[in-house]
Amino acid sequence: MNQRRLLQLLFGTILVAMLVVTVRASLQQSLWDAWPGFAENPWSIATLWDAYFGFLTFFVWVAWRERVNVSRAAWFILIMLLGNIAMSVYVLIQLQRLAPGEPASAILGRRAA
């Protein structure tokens, strides 16, 4: 299996898994109803900070790659609201845009103007 297919499988699996756990959790309890108990647990807050710093780190890469400020702003909002769901979609889109035969590592570079 080539790198491109492996990355598509990885990020596709992350996307599906995150959609499943998010929908299942939402059907059991709304985020707003869960917040008071969640906010009382220091490990929950530490995990939330960790996740958002990870989202911000990923966004810095996206902002470096994207040339248009509107795209940067849209991806920032999506990443901060949807987290790994948006991040997986972004990587899958970038992999899809690769030319045939282009290595998967090409998505790590800046996009052409």
PETAUR-V111833 format. One record per helix or strand of 2 or more residues. SS is the DSSP state (helix for helix, strand for strand). FROM is the first residue (numbers start at 1). LEN is the number of residues. If there is no record, write none. Layout:
# PETAUR-V111833
ss={SS SS}
from={FROM FROM}
len={LEN LEN}
This chain:
# PETAUR-V111833
ss={helix helix helix helix helix helix}
from={3 31 42 69 84 104}
len={26 10 24 14 13 5}
